[in-house]
Amino acid sequence: MNNLLFSFVVGVFMFVGFNFWAYFLNALNTGVFLGLNFNNLTQTSALLNGGFYLDWVNVLFFFILCSISVSVYWFAYDYMGGDPFFWRFQVLLVLFVSSMVILLFSSNFWWIFLGWDGLGLSSFLLVNYYSASSSWWASIKTYLVNRWGDGFLVVCLCWFLNVQIFSLKEAALLVPPLIFLLLLNGAFTKSAQFPYGSWLPVAMAAPTPVSALIHSSTLVTAGVYLVLRFYQEGSTGFDSVVFLCAFLAVFLGGLGGVTTHDLKKIIAYSTMSQMGFLFIVLLLCGPDLCMMALMFHGIFKAGLFISVGNYLIYGCQDSRLVTSPAWVSCFNVYFVFHFLLSLVGLGPWLGHSSKSYFFEVFSVSFSTILAVLSLIMVMFTSWYSARLAFMVSWGSNGGSFYSSGFLFKPGFSVWYLIFLNLFLNFFWFNIFFQNVSVNDIYLWSIYFSSGFGLIFGLWIFGGSSLKFLSLHFDFVSSNIFWGWWKFLAKVGVLLEGFQENFGLSQTVSFNSLALVNWRVGAWASFVVSLLACLAFM
């Protein structure tokens, strides 16, 4: 039953997401309203005006949401598929994502509030999923802080009801500065900005797949999305306040990321820091670049949680006590490095295009204060990213593995996000810098959807034939990566000055010398990757 429900959920998200991407991308510059209008009945019935408002912002965000949800569902099935209450977890996860979908496409502030409240309720249930005392208090704190933000939105809803403005498009043009300030406070609670960011590290009591969704495309991004919808450049009067709160979030998040030893909390603090960075991007560069950076952040943050989650399966959340099979660390470290390089913004990884443009705007501002603040942001991002990379490569206490095959398969979840990383990096660069037509993007989107539809169909209905191919793939890939590991080990031997090598047996046990050699080899590979990145900049 769980397999059937899991396949159905993943299939629905992939089908809907790719079709929205393919068929509604032509609405990049114009909005499309699909729904019902009850204005002719009564004044109060205007609250019931429902439907979907489609434009390039929510369509692209929905595509990212569906893509990340597919990867997270896939990862959740491997991470906690043996849980006897896994069906309940799936239902809560569907409710969580569905609330975000309502928030994305609502054409009415009332329905936006409905999706907003659904996010708060479902996050409370998911954080308390394990029903431990720590989970209970974490869920209470998360819920209360978010309810505080909901109170600001209730005041805004009353104002919209009083002035009879319910359309999102009209509200974005006519919202006064004071109401925008209340909206901003509500958004800050969801996005864990100063002074409401204390709930985000505590919410790491939730299962790791939930954390991946919260930090990538649902709860914390909902606040940024709401401000994107209502933000009018130069008309709010609170830009200085927003900038100050956002920079404090960047600073405090970076400070937390370089001091904590909890692997998940390091990523949580990085999310707080990156959300502050996104608000600064919104102020200085406009909604388009902010939306671009928001989507990119969702992809590599989900991939980072999934990659680190593979360590948590075998070891401990505390980086000082991390212990996992050496093969897991050796193979999975590449994925952690990949998404960390995207987080830092080195080319040609995904975050490079948005962050390079942002710092270019900083460079032409001729403001000493902005230049210093940008250096502080870069320093903290690089610091906690390098610290996390150091932890996952040097923090392992050893283990054993079998050379006859994989102990760890990253599977569809990580590879799909890496492919999506490259896909969006290429197309977004061409949209904004090369003036590629929408028809070309539409054509390539169909190719993209068809290819993944074929792969997904084989996975569900392939049966024994797909299992046969999978066994052969495991045999080939395990030999490839086993050879790569030997190469790294030999590099470590040369760099450390040792003249001994490891014996190749069916089961290889690693001592401290072997770990030192592998670590030096892995870091040598990482340095080579960094040099290659700098060559593309």
GUZA-600647 format. One record per residue (C-alpha): residue number from 1; z, y, x; residue in one letter. Coordinates in steps of 0.5 Angstrom, whole numbers, plus 500, padded with zeros to 3 digits. Layout:
N
NUM  Z  Y  X  A
...
END
This chain:
537
1  500  500  500  M
2  502  505  506  N
3  495  503  509  N
4  491  505  503  L
5  495  511  501  L
6  494  513  509  F
7  487  512  509  S
8  486  516  502  F
9  490  522  504  V
10  486  522  511  V
11  479  521  507  G
12  481  527  502  V
13  483  532  507  F
14  477  530  512  M
15  472  530  506  F
16  474  537  503  V
17  475  540  510  G
18  468  539  512  F
19  465  540  506  N
20  468  547  505  F
21  466  548  512  W
22  459  546  511  A
23  457  549  504  Y
24  462  556  504  F
25  461  558  511  L
26  455  563  508  N
27  461  567  505  A
28  463  570  512  L
29  462  577  510  N
30  462  577  502  T
31  468  574  498  G
32  467  569  492  V
33  471  569  486  F
34  472  562  482  L
35  477  562  477  G
36  479  564  470  L
37  481  571  467  N
38  486  573  462  F
39  486  580  462  N
40  484  581  455  N
41  490  577  452  L
42  496  581  454  T
43  499  585  459  Q
44  504  579  462  T
45  498  574  461  S
46  495  578  467  A
47  500  574  472  L
48  496  568  470  L
49  489  570  472  N
50  488  564  477  G
51  482  561  481  G
52  480  561  488  F
53  478  567  492  Y
54  473  565  498  L
55  471  569  504  D
56  471  567  511  W
57  478  568  513  V
58  481  563  508  N
59  475  558  509  V
60  475  558  516  L
61  483  557  516  F
62  482  552  511  F
63  477  548  515  F
64  483  548  521  I
65  488  546  516  L
66  484  540  514  C
67  483  538  521  S
68  490  539  524  I
69  492  535  518  S
70  488  529  519  V
71  490  529  526  S
72  497  529  524  V
73  497  524  519  Y
74  494  520  524  W
75  499  521  529  F
76  505  520  523  A
77  502  513  522  Y
78  503  511  529  D
79  509  515  530  Y
80  513  513  524  M
81  509  508  520  G
82  514  503  520  G
83  519  507  517  D
84  521  504  510  P
85  521  510  506  F
86  514  512  510  F
87  511  513  503  W
88  516  518  501  R
89  514  522  508  F
90  507  522  506  Q
91  508  525  499  V
92  512  531  502  L
93  507  532  507  L
94  502  532  502  V
95  506  537  498  L
96  507  541  504  F
97  500  542  506  V
98  498  543  498  S
99  503  549  498  S
100  499  552  504  M
101  492  551  501  V
102  495  554  494  I
103  497  560  499  L
104  490  560  502  L
105  486  561  496  F
106  490  564  491  S
107  486  571  488  S
108  493  573  485  N
109  499  575  488  F
110  503  571  483  W
111  500  564  486  W
112  501  567  493  I
113  508  567  491  F
114  508  560  488  L
115  505  557  495  G
116  510  561  499  W
117  515  558  495  D
118  512  551  495  G
119  512  552  503  L
120  520  553  503  G
121  522  548  499  L
122  518  542  502  S
123  520  544  509  S
124  527  544  507  F
125  526  537  504  L
126  522  535  511  L
127  527  538  516  V
128  532  534  512  N
129  528  527  512  Y
130  533  523  517  Y
131  539  525  512  S
132  543  526  518  A
133  549  531  519  S
134  545  535  524  S
135  538  535  520  S
136  542  537  513  W
137  545  544  517  W
138  538  545  520  A
139  535  544  513  S
140  540  549  510  I
141  539  554  515  K
142  531  554  515  T
143  532  554  507  Y
144  536  560  507  L
145  533  564  512  V
146  526  563  508  N
147  529  565  502  R
148  532  571  505  W
149  524  573  506  G
150  522  570  499  D
151  527  576  496  G
152  523  581  499  F
153  517  578  496  L
154  520  578  489  V
155  521  585  490  V
156  514  586  491  C
157  512  582  485  L
158  516  586  481  C
159  512  592  484  W
160  505  589  482  F
161  508  587  475  L
162  510  594  474  N
163  503  598  476  V
164  499  592  473  Q
165  496  590  480  I
166  495  583  481  F
167  488  582  484  S
168  489  580  492  L
169  483  585  493  K
170  486  591  490  E
171  493  590  492  A
172  490  590  499  A
173  487  596  498  L
174  493  600  494  L
175  499  597  497  V
176  504  603  499  P
177  507  603  506  P
178  514  601  503  L
179  512  595  499  I
180  508  593  506  F
181  514  594  509  L
182  517  589  505  L
183  512  584  505  L
184  512  585  513  L
185  520  583  513  N
186  518  577  508  G
187  512  575  513  A
188  517  575  519  F
189  522  570  516  T
190  516  565  516  K
191  513  567  522  S
192  520  567  526  A
193  519  574  528  Q
194  525  578  531  F
195  530  578  528  P
196  529  572  523  Y
197  527  567  529  G
198  533  563  529  S
199  531  558  524  W
200  525  555  528  L
201  529  552  534  P
202  534  549  529  V
203  528  546  525  A
204  526  541  530  M
205  531  536  527  A
206  525  535  523  A
207  520  529  525  P
208  515  531  530  T
209  509  530  526  P
210  512  535  521  V
211  514  540  527  S
212  506  539  529  A
213  504  542  522  L
214  510  547  522  I
215  508  550  528  H
216  500  550  528  S
217  497  551  521  S
218  503  552  515  T
219  509  555  515  L
220  510  559  521  V
221  502  561  520  T
222  503  563  513  A
223  507  570  515  G
224  501  572  520  V
225  496  570  514  Y
226  500  574  509  L
227  500  580  513  V
228  492  579  515  L
229  491  579  508  R
230  494  586  506  F
231  494  590  513  Y
232  490  596  513  Q
233  489  599  520  E
234  492  606  521  G
235  495  606  513  S
236  502  602  514  T
237  506  607  518  G
238  510  602  521  F
239  506  600  527  D
240  511  602  532  S
241  516  598  528  V
242  512  592  528  V
243  510  592  535  F
244  517  593  537  L
245  519  587  533  C
246  513  583  536  A
247  514  584  543  F
248  522  582  542  L
249  520  576  539  A
250  515  575  545  V
251  521  576  550  F
252  526  572  546  L
253  521  566  545  G
254  519  566  552  G
255  526  567  555  L
256  528  561  550  G
257  522  557  553  G
258  524  557  560  V
259  532  556  559  T
260  532  550  554  T
261  532  543  556  H
262  529  540  549  D
263  522  538  550  L
264  521  540  542  K
265  525  546  543  K
266  521  549  549  I
267  515  548  544  I
268  518  552  538  A
269  520  558  543  Y
270  513  558  545  S
271  511  558  538  T
272  516  564  537  M
273  513  568  543  S
274  505  566  541  Q
275  507  569  534  M
276  509  575  536  G
277  503  576  541  F
278  499  575  534  L
279  502  581  531  F
280  501  585  537  I
281  493  582  537  V
282  493  585  530  L
283  495  592  531  L
284  491  593  537  L
285  485  589  536  C
286  484  588  529  G
287  484  582  524  P
288  478  579  526  D
289  481  577  533  L
290  488  576  530  C
291  485  570  526  M
292  481  567  531  M
293  487  567  536  A
294  491  564  530  L
295  486  558  529  M
296  486  557  536  F
297  493  557  537  H
298  494  552  531  G
299  489  547  535  I
300  492  547  541  F
301  500  547  539  K
302  498  541  534  A
303  495  537  540  G
304  501  539  544  L
305  506  537  539  F
306  502  530  539  I
307  502  529  546  S
308  509  531  547  V
309  511  526  541  G
310  508  520  545  N
311  514  521  550  Y
312  519  522  545  L
313  517  515  542  I
314  519  512  549  Y
315  524  516  551  G
316  529  522  550  C
317  528  529  547  Q
318  532  532  553  D
319  528  533  559  S
320  533  531  564  R
321  534  524  561  L
322  526  523  559  V
323  524  516  561  T
324  518  513  559  S
325  513  507  561  P
326  510  510  567  A
327  503  509  564  W
328  505  513  558  V
329  506  519  563  S
330  500  518  567  C
331  495  518  562  F
332  499  522  557  N
333  500  528  562  V
334  492  530  562  Y
335  493  531  554  F
336  499  536  556  V
337  496  539  561  F
338  489  540  557  H
339  493  544  551  F
340  498  548  556  L
341  492  551  559  L
342  489  553  552  S
343  496  556  551  L
344  496  560  557  V
345  488  562  556  G
346  485  559  562  L
347  477  558  562  G
348  474  554  559  P
349  479  552  555  W
350  480  554  548  L
351  485  560  548  G
352  481  564  554  H
353  476  567  549  S
354  481  571  545  S
355  486  572  550  K
356  481  575  555  S
357  478  580  550  Y
358  485  582  548  F
359  487  584  555  F
360  481  587  556  E
361  483  592  550  V
362  489  593  554  F
363  486  594  561  S
364  482  600  557  V
365  488  603  554  S
366  490  606  560  F
367  497  606  558  S
368  502  604  563  T
369  507  601  558  I
370  502  596  555  L
371  500  594  562  A
372  507  592  564  V
373  508  589  557  L
374  502  585  558  S
375  504  582  565  L
376  511  580  562  I
377  507  576  556  M
378  503  573  561  V
379  509  571  566  M
380  513  568  560  F
381  507  564  557  T
382  505  561  564  S
383  513  560  566  W
384  514  556  560  Y
385  508  552  560  S
386  508  550  568  A
387  516  548  566  R
388  513  544  561  L
389  508  541  565  A
390  513  540  571  F
391  518  536  566  M
392  513  531  563  V
393  510  529  570  S
394  516  529  574  W
395  521  528  569  G
396  520  521  568  S
397  525  516  571  N
398  520  510  571  G
399  518  504  568  G
400  513  498  568  S
401  507  497  565  F
402  502  491  564  Y
403  495  492  568  S
404  491  488  563  S
405  491  493  557  G
406  493  500  554  F
407  501  501  553  L
408  499  507  550  F
409  493  509  546  K
410  492  517  544  P
411  487  515  539  G
412  484  519  534  F
413  489  525  533  S
414  489  527  540  V
415  481  526  542  W
416  479  529  535  Y
417  483  536  537  L
418  480  536  544  I
419  473  535  541  F
420  475  541  536  L
421  477  545  541  N
422  471  545  545  L
423  467  545  538  F
424  470  552  536  L
425  470  555  543  N
426  463  554  543  F
427  461  557  536  F
428  466  562  536  W
429  463  565  542  F
430  456  565  540  N
431  458  568  533  I
432  462  574  536  F
433  458  575  543  F
434  451  572  542  Q
435  449  573  535  N
436  447  566  533  V
437  445  566  525  S
438  449  563  520  V
439  444  558  518  N
440  444  555  525  D
441  452  554  525  I
442  451  551  518  Y
443  446  546  521  L
444  450  544  526  W
445  456  544  521  S
446  452  539  518  I
447  451  535  524  Y
448  458  535  526  F
449  461  533  519  S
450  456  527  518  S
451  458  525  525  G
452  465  525  523  F
453  464  522  517  G
454  460  516  520  L
455  466  515  525  I
456  471  515  519  F
457  467  510  515  G
458  467  505  520  L
459  474  506  521  W
460  476  505  514  I
461  471  499  512  F
462  468  497  519  G
463  474  491  519  G
464  473  486  524  S
465  466  489  527  S
466  470  495  529  L
467  476  491  532  K
468  471  488  536  F
469  468  494  539  L
470  475  497  540  S
471  477  491  544  L
472  471  492  549  H
473  473  500  549  F
474  480  498  551  D
475  478  493  556  F
476  473  499  559  V
477  477  505  559  S
478  484  501  561  S
479  480  499  568  N
480  477  506  568  I
481  484  510  568  F
482  487  504  572  W
483  482  506  577  G
484  484  513  576  W
485  491  512  577  W
486  490  508  583  K
487  486  514  586  F
488  492  519  584  L
489  497  514  588  A
490  493  514  594  K
491  492  522  594  V
492  500  522  594  G
493  500  517  599  V
494  496  521  604  L
495  500  528  602  L
496  507  525  603  E
497  505  521  610  G
498  506  514  607  F
499  502  509  609  Q
500  503  503  604  E
501  500  502  598  N
502  502  498  591  F
503  501  491  590  G
504  496  490  584  L
505  500  485  580  S
506  500  483  572  Q
507  506  487  571  T
508  508  493  576  V
509  515  496  577  S
510  515  503  580  F
511  521  505  585  N
512  522  512  587  S
513  517  512  592  L
514  512  510  587  A
515  514  516  582  L
516  514  521  588  V
517  507  519  590  N
518  504  519  583  W
519  507  525  582  R
520  504  529  588  V
521  497  526  586  G
522  498  528  579  A
523  500  535  581  W
524  494  535  586  A
525  489  533  580  S
526  492  539  576  F
527  491  544  582  V
528  484  542  582  V
529  483  543  575  S
530  486  550  575  L
531  482  552  581  L
532  476  549  577  A
533  478  554  571  C
534  479  560  575  L
535  471  559  577  A
536  469  559  570  F
537  473  566  569  M
END
